[in-house]
Amino acid sequence: MTEDPAPLPSGPEIIRAFVRTLPAAPGVYRMLDAAGEVMYVGKARNLRARVTNYTRPEGLELRLQRMIASTVSMEFVRTETESEALLLEANMIKRLKPRFNVLLRDDKSFPYILIATDHEAPELTKHRGARRRPGHYFGPFASATAVGRTIASLQKAFLLRNCSDSFYAARTRPCLQFQIKRCAAPCTREIGLEAYGELVEDARQFLSGKSDAVRNHLQADMNKAAEDLDFERAAMIRDRLSALALTQSQGDATARSVEEADVFAIHHEGGQFCVQVFFFRAYQNWGNYPYRPRADASLSDAEVLEAFIGQFYENRTPARLVLISHELSEHALMEEALTTRAGRRVYIEQPKRGEKRDLVNHALNNAREALGRQLAEGASHRALLEGVAETFGLEEIPRRIEVYDNSHISGTNAVGGMIVAGEEGFSKKHYRTFNIRSTDITPGDDFGMMREVLTRRFSRLASESRTDAEDEATGMPDWPDIVFIDGGAGQLNAVRAVVAELNLPREVTFIGIAKGEERDAGREKFFMEGRDAFMLPHRDPVLYYVQRLRDEAHRFAIGTHRARRKKEVVKNPLDEIDGIGPARKRALLHHFGSAKAVSRASLADLEAVPTISRTMAQLIYDHFNRT
């Protein structure tokens, strides 16, 4: 008679065993499930006391009871302070994406304006990423469009260059930007470097919030020019003042008393959350961005907002003032952590009155409206997906739809494009492009191109991804439920051949879309395995939806093709020569003026260029004089 196996320990028992060895000190803990996946990351002022709470799950909410029951192991990191634990917790949550934590799903990188000072004539440009380049950084701006618009206005107001250093070095006469009064042309000394430096300083002061001082300075210069009867200079300064006024009027909400602040407001509805983030710098609104954090519906707005702010600043520098719509439970701790992150004092406020409260209310209204639009769109979108499932005979509503299209001109610069749509509309994060590599494909062979694209896509997917895998941040599955191909029966047959060769581990529905007669939208034919070709009623919402998907795939493929073709057109012949880096390329262009002039140069002329050795001159000469 065999004995019954001993019962496996439960979650609380496992956690209780860890408590015995934990220190009464700050730190971060991780709770792991049977698969070794991190389910939850938390921080504690006192690890022993905090983890002890999980040994008595009866009084906790259902979400935490489920988490405790699934726990089979825990991991711990000791820290010196609780604020250090808070920063480490935010880092781990963003990196590990545990399913029981509040998760910042869209880790957007915001652009900055940079006045680069690593050159004799500082450059005005847009910047993203790490701040490695010396200069003055202003931002963040909520969108690249806002940055581009502001830079265009600043060019009119301060005449700063935005060309690359190599372009600057190669100039022998002013470019078009000087002619249209967008640049002072320091490259050809139309303006002296000292005078150009004064323009740079004016721009720096303006972006730093000292707009009145800059405006008064320009006003005085304009009046003096008018008194001296230098009406051309007076008109130029007048135009610069107009450009400054335009720059200041671009924000939809200004702040008279708040020079620098980040504003956070949260709203929840229908079990979903929306956090609006506004950026105010130099008393101006530099844009806003809506986030939809993943969070359990049982959490309060304050709990979600607190977790969100910690993750938001994990790789960003906070403003000197952070305004919030809800009071945080650990207000002082968050202030201390952000101060540590910024390397200067950061204040967090939940304003009750005045202009600061108006700014928070403005952000809160935007959060409420953004979430309302999302819920309305989501309801109509789900109805469309239900229609897709019914029309094309799917057992369940599709969570991921992929659409493929090719673009080329007589087979040149051929690319394939894949767009993705799901329960929340187009998922541009998951779009992909495929440069057609095969040399065996006849130029213009759409079937061959589609075979290559799908072979590369699904062979990689089958080798690297589980059939149930999904993007932790967005919830988008890795595997499509349905795939639309731009083409008719021939394209679908090419797809079937690929699928048969790959022997995919899960079923995917492939559908060909053939354009109607004379490419008439509304008369498309659909081709599926096991069904005769069919059409949808002219006013069917599903037909309109599929048309939108196909048009988006077409737009994406054509846009990628045009970008690749443009890159080929503007490619410099010097880039094709081994050993020609940026420095030698700059020296050659500066000496000869253009790549065409380099191609016509004699060997002796090439040897006369600084940094170009005799061997390198011979290499360049041979490249352009092949027989």
LOROVEX-179429 format. One line per 10 residues: number of its first residue (from 0); their letters; for each residue y, z, x of C-alpha. Coordinates in Angstrom, 3 decimals. Layout:
<sites>
NUM> A> Y:Z:X ~ ...
</sites>
This chain:
<sites>
0> MTEDPAPLPS> 0.000:0.000:0.000 ~ 3.298:-1.101:1.545 ~ 6.389:1.055:1.411 ~ 9.532:-0.225:-0.274 ~ 12.132:-1.317:2.265 ~ 14.998:1.069:2.752 ~ 18.055:0.121:0.666 ~ 20.826:-1.602:2.554 ~ 23.959:0.503:3.043 ~ 26.804:-0.189:0.585
10> GPEIIRAFVR> 30.387:-0.997:1.463 ~ 31.729:2.585:1.194 ~ 28.853:3.891:3.353 ~ 29.582:1.285:6.047 ~ 33.284:2.141:6.010 ~ 32.495:5.897:6.125 ~ 30.525:5.365:9.334 ~ 33.576:3.781:10.990 ~ 35.922:6.578:9.883 ~ 34.173:9.136:12.092
20> TLPAAPGVYR> 35.293:7.374:15.282 ~ 38.788:6.249:14.251 ~ 41.904:7.778:15.841 ~ 44.757:9.269:13.827 ~ 47.074:6.596:15.306 ~ 48.741:3.343:14.213 ~ 46.830:0.087:14.315 ~ 45.403:-2.919:12.472 ~ 42.005:-3.133:10.767 ~ 39.914:-6.093:9.585
30> MLDAAGEVMY> 37.233:-6.058:6.883 ~ 34.369:-8.580:7.316 ~ 31.816:-9.910:4.833 ~ 28.143:-10.794:5.340 ~ 29.036:-14.216:6.768 ~ 31.275:-12.653:9.400 ~ 34.423:-13.977:7.712 ~ 37.516:-11.761:7.721 ~ 38.253:-10.839:4.097 ~ 41.273:-8.604:4.611
40> VGKARNLRAR> 43.699:-7.556:7.348 ~ 45.712:-4.366:6.981 ~ 47.953:-2.152:9.078 ~ 48.193:1.628:9.101 ~ 50.377:4.383:10.494 ~ 47.205:6.484:10.685 ~ 44.028:4.410:10.907 ~ 41.680:7.287:10.051 ~ 43.608:8.322:6.947 ~ 44.135:4.751:5.737
50> VTNYTRPEGL> 40.512:3.638:6.096 ~ 39.266:6.894:4.513 ~ 40.878:5.736:1.235 ~ 38.340:2.886:1.080 ~ 35.407:5.343:1.036 ~ 36.415:6.416:-2.490 ~ 36.767:3.103:-4.377 ~ 36.432:4.571:-7.897 ~ 40.169:5.110:-8.304 ~ 41.224:1.794:-6.786
60> ELRLQRMIAS> 41.993:-1.425:-8.643 ~ 39.223:-3.937:-9.285 ~ 40.378:-6.348:-6.566 ~ 39.983:-3.664:-3.887 ~ 36.639:-2.503:-5.326 ~ 35.278:-6.047:-4.945 ~ 36.570:-6.209:-1.383 ~ 35.015:-2.860:-0.438 ~ 31.665:-3.792:-2.008 ~ 31.564:-6.990:0.090
70> TVSMEFVRTE> 32.389:-5.262:3.388 ~ 29.568:-5.191:5.945 ~ 31.632:-4.525:9.074 ~ 35.114:-3.649:10.293 ~ 37.167:-4.307:13.424 ~ 40.153:-2.357:14.726 ~ 43.101:-2.810:17.087 ~ 45.077:0.229:18.234 ~ 48.869:-0.206:18.632 ~ 51.591:1.990:20.069
80> TESEALLLEA> 53.824:1.978:16.973 ~ 53.555:1.171:13.295 ~ 56.151:-1.611:13.592 ~ 53.990:-3.218:16.294 ~ 51.050:-2.951:13.882 ~ 53.108:-4.656:11.163 ~ 53.913:-7.604:13.450 ~ 50.275:-7.889:14.577 ~ 49.095:-7.759:10.956 ~ 51.379:-10.685:10.001
90> NMIKRLKPRF> 50.125:-12.677:12.988 ~ 46.468:-12.105:12.084 ~ 46.964:-12.934:8.414 ~ 48.566:-16.287:9.257 ~ 45.877:-17.070:11.815 ~ 42.775:-15.863:9.926 ~ 43.883:-16.536:6.311 ~ 41.841:-13.727:4.682 ~ 41.157:-14.289:1.000 ~ 42.249:-10.808:-0.165
100> NVLLRDDKSF> 45.652:-10.906:1.557 ~ 48.903:-12.391:0.324 ~ 49.074:-15.694:2.204 ~ 52.066:-17.830:3.114 ~ 50.532:-21.215:2.284 ~ 53.184:-23.599:3.633 ~ 54.162:-22.776:7.213 ~ 57.127:-25.151:7.235 ~ 59.061:-25.747:10.442 ~ 62.806:-25.822:9.779
110> PYILIATDHE> 65.146:-28.078:11.782 ~ 68.160:-26.918:13.786 ~ 71.293:-28.579:15.140 ~ 71.436:-28.440:18.930 ~ 74.393:-28.972:21.241 ~ 72.405:-29.530:24.446 ~ 74.199:-28.326:27.586 ~ 71.784:-29.645:30.231 ~ 73.929:-32.746:30.844 ~ 77.447:-33.516:32.022
120> APELTKHRGA> 78.261:-34.722:28.484 ~ 76.504:-32.393:25.984 ~ 74.525:-34.135:23.250 ~ 74.586:-33.357:19.513 ~ 71.084:-33.702:18.083 ~ 68.469:-32.432:15.632 ~ 65.854:-30.035:17.017 ~ 62.510:-28.640:15.865 ~ 60.063:-26.328:17.604 ~ 60.444:-23.978:20.542
130> RRRPGHYFGP> 63.945:-23.534:21.972 ~ 63.190:-24.554:25.536 ~ 66.137:-26.896:26.051 ~ 69.380:-25.200:27.234 ~ 72.139:-25.330:24.670 ~ 73.613:-23.876:21.486 ~ 71.286:-23.774:18.446 ~ 72.589:-23.634:14.886 ~ 70.368:-23.174:11.847 ~ 67.895:-23.179:10.346
140> FASATAVGRT> 68.588:-25.942:7.866 ~ 66.235:-26.252:4.911 ~ 65.712:-30.000:5.289 ~ 66.012:-32.794:7.832 ~ 68.219:-34.624:5.328 ~ 70.750:-31.786:5.403 ~ 70.730:-31.833:9.217 ~ 71.228:-35.602:9.353 ~ 74.085:-35.436:6.862 ~ 75.776:-32.617:8.777
150> IASLQKAFLL> 75.378:-34.348:12.155 ~ 76.920:-37.528:10.725 ~ 79.940:-35.538:9.529 ~ 80.204:-33.666:12.826 ~ 80.202:-36.963:14.727 ~ 83.180:-38.105:12.691 ~ 84.946:-34.785:13.204 ~ 84.222:-34.122:16.888 ~ 83.138:-37.517:18.307 ~ 80.126:-36.067:20.157
160> RNCSDSFYAA> 77.413:-38.368:21.417 ~ 73.901:-38.298:19.936 ~ 72.298:-40.892:22.224 ~ 69.490:-40.143:24.681 ~ 70.235:-39.379:28.329 ~ 68.592:-42.658:29.442 ~ 70.729:-44.679:27.002 ~ 73.820:-42.814:28.252 ~ 72.965:-43.568:31.895 ~ 72.452:-47.286:31.235
170> RTRPCLQFQI> 75.815:-47.916:29.535 ~ 78.349:-50.161:31.234 ~ 80.579:-50.478:28.171 ~ 80.979:-48.398:24.976 ~ 78.400:-48.870:22.240 ~ 78.963:-49.391:18.508 ~ 79.349:-45.642:17.886 ~ 82.632:-45.731:19.827 ~ 83.843:-48.760:17.877 ~ 83.313:-47.052:14.507
180> KRCAAPCTRE> 84.896:-43.821:15.748 ~ 81.691:-41.750:15.823 ~ 81.694:-41.052:19.584 ~ 84.357:-40.539:22.269 ~ 82.259:-42.560:24.791 ~ 82.096:-40.196:27.769 ~ 79.404:-42.517:29.191 ~ 82.036:-45.084:30.238 ~ 84.805:-42.499:30.665 ~ 86.807:-43.643:27.665
190> IGLEAYGELV> 87.363:-39.898:27.552 ~ 87.315:-37.602:30.571 ~ 84.567:-35.016:30.855 ~ 87.090:-32.160:30.660 ~ 88.587:-33.477:27.429 ~ 85.073:-34.147:26.086 ~ 84.220:-30.518:26.889 ~ 87.078:-29.440:24.613 ~ 85.529:-31.459:21.769 ~ 82.182:-29.749:22.433
200> EDARQFLSGK> 83.829:-26.327:22.315 ~ 85.544:-27.179:19.009 ~ 82.193:-28.212:17.533 ~ 80.522:-25.033:18.808 ~ 83.243:-22.847:17.285 ~ 83.065:-24.711:13.966 ~ 79.288:-24.283:13.711 ~ 79.674:-20.630:14.700 ~ 81.853:-19.971:11.650 ~ 85.315:-20.244:13.231
210> SDAVRNHLQA> 86.259:-23.203:11.070 ~ 89.792:-21.968:10.280 ~ 90.698:-21.739:13.959 ~ 89.382:-25.251:14.605 ~ 91.181:-26.652:11.561 ~ 94.479:-25.002:12.530 ~ 94.132:-26.352:16.072 ~ 93.569:-29.913:14.796 ~ 96.390:-29.573:12.257 ~ 98.798:-28.612:15.046
220> DMNKAAEDLD> 97.617:-31.546:17.188 ~ 98.116:-33.947:14.273 ~ 101.639:-32.688:13.585 ~ 102.555:-32.984:17.266 ~ 101.205:-36.529:17.439 ~ 103.270:-37.450:14.369 ~ 106.418:-35.921:15.901 ~ 105.778:-37.966:19.070 ~ 105.460:-41.075:16.877 ~ 101.837:-41.479:18.052
230> FERAAMIRDR> 100.711:-42.433:14.567 ~ 97.370:-43.889:15.693 ~ 96.323:-40.557:17.210 ~ 97.671:-38.684:14.180 ~ 95.570:-40.884:11.862 ~ 92.478:-40.301:13.986 ~ 92.942:-36.506:13.796 ~ 93.551:-36.784:10.045 ~ 90.184:-38.528:9.684 ~ 88.542:-35.764:11.733
240> LSALALTQSQ> 90.043:-33.126:9.426 ~ 88.694:-35.030:6.407 ~ 85.222:-35.058:7.981 ~ 85.429:-31.285:8.528 ~ 86.336:-30.756:4.869 ~ 83.357:-32.906:3.826 ~ 80.987:-30.882:6.019 ~ 82.147:-27.620:4.451 ~ 81.845:-28.923:0.902 ~ 78.210:-30.051:1.176
250> GDATARSVEE> 76.646:-26.684:0.292 ~ 76.104:-25.932:-3.407 ~ 76.940:-22.248:-2.859 ~ 79.253:-20.835:-0.235 ~ 79.684:-17.254:0.936 ~ 83.186:-15.917:1.502 ~ 82.099:-12.543:2.914 ~ 78.587:-13.247:4.251 ~ 78.683:-14.994:7.615 ~ 74.928:-15.015:8.346
260> ADVFAIHHEG> 72.067:-14.100:6.010 ~ 68.608:-15.083:4.829 ~ 68.171:-14.550:1.080 ~ 64.725:-13.956:-0.480 ~ 64.066:-13.858:-4.229 ~ 60.674:-13.766:-5.948 ~ 59.594:-14.604:-9.487 ~ 56.131:-14.600:-11.041 ~ 54.777:-16.210:-14.195 ~ 51.369:-17.344:-15.375
270> GQFCVQVFFF> 49.628:-15.503:-12.529 ~ 51.585:-17.427:-9.882 ~ 54.443:-16.479:-7.565 ~ 57.425:-18.402:-6.211 ~ 59.676:-17.187:-3.384 ~ 62.990:-18.969:-2.855 ~ 64.486:-18.686:0.630 ~ 68.173:-19.523:1.178 ~ 69.849:-19.810:4.587 ~ 73.526:-18.898:4.963
280> RAYQNWGNYP> 75.153:-19.495:8.340 ~ 78.845:-19.687:9.283 ~ 79.692:-18.731:5.653 ~ 77.948:-21.893:4.398 ~ 74.749:-22.550:2.503 ~ 72.485:-24.517:4.827 ~ 69.850:-25.129:2.177 ~ 66.886:-23.503:0.479 ~ 63.129:-23.939:0.265 ~ 60.615:-22.744:-2.383
290> YRPRADASLS> 57.323:-21.161:-1.306 ~ 54.269:-20.478:-3.446 ~ 52.309:-17.728:-1.680 ~ 48.666:-17.214:-2.544 ~ 48.359:-13.732:-4.024 ~ 46.286:-11.812:-6.552 ~ 47.988:-11.732:-9.958 ~ 47.591:-7.939:-10.097 ~ 50.037:-7.435:-7.211 ~ 53.661:-6.542:-7.921
300> DAEVLEAFIG> 56.606:-8.735:-6.956 ~ 57.686:-6.194:-4.322 ~ 54.205:-6.119:-2.716 ~ 54.027:-9.916:-2.499 ~ 57.594:-10.185:-1.191 ~ 56.976:-7.567:1.513 ~ 53.834:-9.336:2.752 ~ 55.601:-12.692:2.557 ~ 58.603:-11.608:4.662 ~ 56.350:-10.216:7.395
310> QFYENRTPAR> 54.511:-13.533:7.697 ~ 57.650:-15.662:7.294 ~ 59.224:-14.146:10.401 ~ 56.028:-14.152:12.460 ~ 57.287:-17.215:14.381 ~ 60.941:-17.345:13.291 ~ 64.087:-15.484:14.290 ~ 65.553:-13.485:11.373 ~ 69.237:-13.568:10.495 ~ 71.327:-10.482:11.159
320> LVLISHELSE> 71.240:-9.735:7.426 ~ 68.264:-10.193:5.088 ~ 69.030:-9.963:1.354 ~ 66.116:-9.342:-1.028 ~ 65.620:-9.321:-4.790 ~ 63.171:-6.376:-4.857 ~ 63.128:-3.138:-2.883 ~ 60.382:-2.934:-0.257 ~ 58.065:0.064:-0.118 ~ 58.408:0.208:3.675
330> HALMEEALTT> 62.029:-0.829:3.988 ~ 62.806:1.029:7.236 ~ 59.585:-0.143:8.890 ~ 60.300:-3.785:8.048 ~ 63.836:-3.428:9.428 ~ 62.447:-1.962:12.655 ~ 59.866:-4.747:12.985 ~ 62.414:-7.529:12.411 ~ 64.804:-5.896:14.864 ~ 62.019:-5.938:17.450
340> RAGRRVYIEQ> 61.265:-9.569:16.622 ~ 64.920:-10.690:16.913 ~ 65.865:-8.570:19.931 ~ 68.980:-7.370:18.052 ~ 69.779:-5.255:15.007 ~ 68.605:-6.702:11.684 ~ 69.588:-5.168:8.337 ~ 67.673:-5.548:5.060 ~ 69.555:-4.992:1.812 ~ 68.834:-5.184:-1.900
350> PKRGEKRDLV> 72.437:-5.581:-3.099 ~ 73.464:-4.074:-6.438 ~ 76.902:-5.674:-6.873 ~ 79.428:-8.075:-5.415 ~ 78.988:-11.435:-3.723 ~ 75.723:-10.451:-2.027 ~ 74.193:-9.699:-5.423 ~ 75.471:-13.071:-6.695 ~ 73.689:-14.828:-3.818 ~ 70.419:-13.038:-4.642
360> NHALNNAREA> 70.768:-13.878:-8.348 ~ 71.392:-17.524:-7.423 ~ 68.161:-17.534:-5.395 ~ 66.292:-15.750:-8.213 ~ 67.396:-18.361:-10.770 ~ 66.179:-21.097:-8.439 ~ 62.820:-19.325:-8.034 ~ 62.459:-19.004:-11.803 ~ 63.313:-22.673:-12.415 ~ 61.079:-23.943:-9.586
370> LGRQLAEGAS> 58.071:-22.001:-10.876 ~ 58.756:-23.161:-14.437 ~ 58.781:-26.796:-13.294 ~ 55.596:-26.266:-11.316 ~ 53.752:-24.704:-14.269 ~ 54.882:-27.486:-16.618 ~ 53.861:-30.190:-14.158 ~ 50.581:-28.400:-13.478 ~ 49.667:-28.314:-17.181 ~ 50.348:-32.035:-17.640
380> HRALLEGVAE> 48.618:-32.829:-14.354 ~ 45.487:-30.940:-15.379 ~ 45.389:-32.922:-18.614 ~ 45.504:-36.143:-16.560 ~ 42.653:-34.958:-14.329 ~ 40.603:-34.114:-17.403 ~ 41.253:-37.678:-18.576 ~ 40.147:-39.061:-15.201 ~ 36.898:-37.076:-15.409 ~ 36.201:-38.347:-18.938
390> TFGLEEIPRR> 37.173:-41.981:-18.228 ~ 35.074:-42.336:-15.074 ~ 32.122:-40.185:-16.159 ~ 32.573:-37.225:-13.793 ~ 30.750:-33.990:-14.585 ~ 33.704:-31.832:-13.548 ~ 37.457:-32.196:-13.209 ~ 38.150:-33.701:-9.743 ~ 39.795:-31.312:-7.289 ~ 40.373:-33.941:-4.599
400> IEVYDNSHIS> 41.076:-37.643:-5.138 ~ 41.388:-40.041:-2.195 ~ 42.882:-43.545:-2.349 ~ 42.620:-46.096:0.484 ~ 44.639:-49.212:1.256 ~ 45.130:-51.515:4.270 ~ 48.290:-53.175:5.559 ~ 48.795:-55.939:8.146 ~ 50.508:-59.271:8.753 ~ 47.939:-61.957:9.593
410> GTNAVGGMIV> 45.758:-59.204:11.041 ~ 48.385:-57.885:13.479 ~ 49.234:-54.153:13.731 ~ 46.564:-53.488:11.110 ~ 46.399:-49.960:9.703 ~ 44.474:-48.217:6.969 ~ 46.084:-45.521:4.855 ~ 44.510:-42.628:2.935 ~ 46.474:-40.590:0.407 ~ 45.180:-37.442:-1.289
420> AGEEGFSKKH> 45.925:-35.973:-4.711 ~ 44.627:-32.873:-6.433 ~ 45.388:-30.248:-9.017 ~ 48.979:-29.861:-7.762 ~ 49.829:-33.538:-7.332 ~ 50.075:-35.475:-4.088 ~ 48.985:-33.446:-1.046 ~ 50.926:-35.121:1.761 ~ 49.627:-32.619:4.289 ~ 46.221:-34.327:3.974
430> YRTFNIRSTD> 47.379:-37.957:4.223 ~ 45.797:-39.866:7.119 ~ 46.365:-43.176:8.910 ~ 43.764:-45.251:10.737 ~ 44.771:-47.756:13.402 ~ 42.210:-50.564:13.188 ~ 40.482:-50.572:16.590 ~ 37.521:-52.919:16.252 ~ 37.790:-56.191:18.170 ~ 34.955:-57.733:16.140
440> ITPGDDFGMM> 36.986:-57.910:12.936 ~ 38.482:-61.313:12.158 ~ 42.272:-61.022:11.711 ~ 42.965:-60.543:8.032 ~ 39.396:-59.441:7.168 ~ 40.190:-56.751:4.571 ~ 36.496:-56.002:3.985 ~ 35.912:-55.379:7.685 ~ 38.989:-53.165:7.935 ~ 37.916:-51.082:4.945
450> REVLTRRFSR> 34.412:-50.700:6.418 ~ 35.894:-49.372:9.675 ~ 38.248:-46.953:7.895 ~ 35.574:-45.476:5.636 ~ 32.983:-45.308:8.408 ~ 35.342:-43.318:10.618 ~ 36.501:-41.088:7.754 ~ 33.121:-40.147:6.292 ~ 31.080:-40.020:9.498 ~ 33.541:-37.473:10.870
460> LASESRTDAE> 33.633:-35.571:7.582 ~ 29.821:-35.405:7.438 ~ 29.560:-34.124:11.018 ~ 32.400:-31.587:10.960 ~ 32.736:-30.161:7.453 ~ 30.484:-28.265:5.055 ~ 30.188:-29.797:1.616 ~ 31.902:-26.721:0.101 ~ 34.611:-26.322:2.767 ~ 38.277:-26.241:1.780
470> DEATGMPDWP> 41.715:-25.794:3.285 ~ 42.365:-22.051:3.232 ~ 46.118:-22.514:2.991 ~ 46.198:-24.967:0.069 ~ 42.756:-24.599:-1.526 ~ 42.222:-28.361:-1.208 ~ 38.502:-29.221:-0.694 ~ 37.573:-31.197:2.429 ~ 35.277:-33.523:0.456 ~ 36.640:-35.881:-2.214
480> DIVFIDGGAG> 35.172:-35.965:-5.702 ~ 36.410:-39.477:-6.386 ~ 37.604:-42.308:-4.096 ~ 39.690:-45.280:-5.254 ~ 39.617:-48.463:-3.170 ~ 42.323:-51.099:-3.509 ~ 40.107:-54.104:-4.197 ~ 37.471:-55.505:-6.474 ~ 33.717:-55.999:-6.339 ~ 33.753:-57.242:-2.731
490> QLNAVRAVVA> 35.524:-54.157:-1.424 ~ 33.233:-51.910:-3.442 ~ 30.154:-53.609:-1.973 ~ 31.543:-52.990:1.518 ~ 31.937:-49.322:0.593 ~ 28.389:-49.104:-0.729 ~ 27.063:-50.469:2.568 ~ 28.956:-47.791:4.494 ~ 27.705:-45.021:2.188 ~ 24.110:-46.227:2.468
500> ELNLPREVTF> 24.273:-46.211:6.287 ~ 25.859:-42.742:6.518 ~ 23.553:-41.047:4.001 ~ 26.267:-38.624:2.871 ~ 25.177:-35.022:2.193 ~ 26.936:-34.915:-1.172 ~ 27.707:-37.367:-3.947 ~ 31.094:-39.080:-4.050 ~ 32.200:-41.469:-6.806 ~ 33.663:-44.711:-5.422
510> IGIAKGEERD> 35.773:-46.967:-7.641 ~ 37.377:-50.334:-6.867 ~ 40.713:-51.279:-8.460 ~ 41.345:-55.023:-8.748 ~ 44.875:-56.141:-9.566 ~ 45.395:-57.926:-12.848 ~ 46.136:-61.588:-13.320 ~ 49.308:-62.562:-11.443 ~ 49.225:-58.953:-10.113 ~ 50.263:-57.755:-13.575
520> AGREKFFMEG> 50.330:-53.931:-13.725 ~ 48.374:-52.778:-16.757 ~ 45.636:-55.414:-16.494 ~ 43.723:-53.857:-13.602 ~ 39.932:-54.062:-13.578 ~ 37.818:-51.125:-12.433 ~ 34.498:-51.526:-10.634 ~ 31.920:-48.714:-10.457 ~ 28.277:-48.552:-9.515 ~ 26.086:-48.657:-12.623
530> RDAFMLPHRD> 28.803:-50.032:-14.934 ~ 30.167:-53.448:-15.730 ~ 33.759:-54.116:-14.728 ~ 36.112:-52.639:-17.339 ~ 39.777:-52.249:-18.193 ~ 41.692:-49.345:-19.687 ~ 43.939:-49.524:-22.761 ~ 47.433:-50.689:-21.861 ~ 49.127:-47.382:-22.747 ~ 46.394:-45.068:-21.497
540> PVLYYVQRLR> 47.940:-42.137:-19.500 ~ 44.972:-42.283:-17.111 ~ 45.815:-45.910:-16.316 ~ 49.403:-44.961:-15.505 ~ 48.151:-42.111:-13.314 ~ 45.757:-44.352:-11.360 ~ 48.558:-46.897:-10.933 ~ 50.738:-44.163:-9.421 ~ 47.925:-43.240:-7.029 ~ 47.414:-46.862:-5.993
550> DEAHRFAIGT> 51.153:-47.470:-5.568 ~ 51.490:-44.347:-3.405 ~ 48.601:-45.521:-1.188 ~ 50.238:-48.949:-0.934 ~ 53.611:-47.408:-0.044 ~ 52.051:-45.147:2.579 ~ 50.018:-47.938:4.216 ~ 52.966:-50.354:4.309 ~ 55.295:-47.682:5.682 ~ 52.853:-46.846:8.470
560> HRARRKKEVV> 52.366:-50.536:9.270 ~ 56.123:-51.147:9.436 ~ 56.608:-48.152:11.733 ~ 53.897:-49.428:14.067 ~ 55.301:-52.964:14.004 ~ 58.815:-51.669:14.732 ~ 57.499:-49.673:17.657 ~ 55.868:-52.806:19.042 ~ 59.086:-54.798:18.628 ~ 61.320:-52.300:20.436
570> KNPLDEIDGI> 58.798:-51.444:23.143 ~ 60.364:-51.775:26.585 ~ 58.464:-54.096:28.972 ~ 58.965:-51.529:31.739 ~ 56.678:-49.137:29.833 ~ 53.732:-51.438:30.593 ~ 54.013:-51.000:34.379 ~ 51.930:-48.229:35.939 ~ 54.037:-45.825:37.964 ~ 57.285:-46.422:36.058
580> GPARKRALLH> 58.257:-43.074:34.597 ~ 61.519:-41.992:32.899 ~ 63.406:-41.517:36.212 ~ 62.561:-44.940:37.686 ~ 63.063:-46.628:34.322 ~ 66.517:-45.018:34.070 ~ 67.381:-46.111:37.634 ~ 66.330:-49.716:36.950 ~ 68.235:-49.953:33.663 ~ 71.316:-48.369:35.213
590> HFGSAKAVSR> 71.203:-50.821:38.133 ~ 70.439:-54.044:36.228 ~ 71.705:-53.223:32.715 ~ 68.621:-54.383:30.760 ~ 64.861:-54.921:31.020 ~ 65.397:-58.695:30.863 ~ 67.629:-58.508:33.940 ~ 64.917:-56.503:35.722 ~ 62.351:-59.210:34.899 ~ 64.586:-61.866:36.522
600> ASLADLEAVP> 65.435:-59.838:39.641 ~ 64.290:-60.898:43.095 ~ 62.110:-58.692:45.268 ~ 65.058:-57.882:47.524 ~ 67.206:-56.836:44.541 ~ 64.444:-54.543:43.270 ~ 64.098:-52.892:46.678 ~ 67.837:-52.115:46.619 ~ 67.436:-49.816:43.596 ~ 67.411:-46.089:44.459
610> TISRTMAQLI> 63.972:-44.409:43.959 ~ 62.222:-47.837:44.034 ~ 60.047:-48.201:47.146 ~ 58.945:-51.516:48.650 ~ 55.465:-51.083:47.162 ~ 56.862:-50.282:43.726 ~ 59.296:-53.199:43.928 ~ 56.374:-55.521:44.680 ~ 54.447:-54.106:41.708 ~ 57.382:-54.706:39.359
620> YDHFNRT> 57.992:-58.189:40.725 ~ 54.318:-59.141:40.349 ~ 54.242:-57.837:36.784 ~ 57.019:-60.176:35.665 ~ 56.042:-63.152:37.843 ~ 52.368:-63.627:37.082 ~ 51.137:-67.196:37.414
</sites>
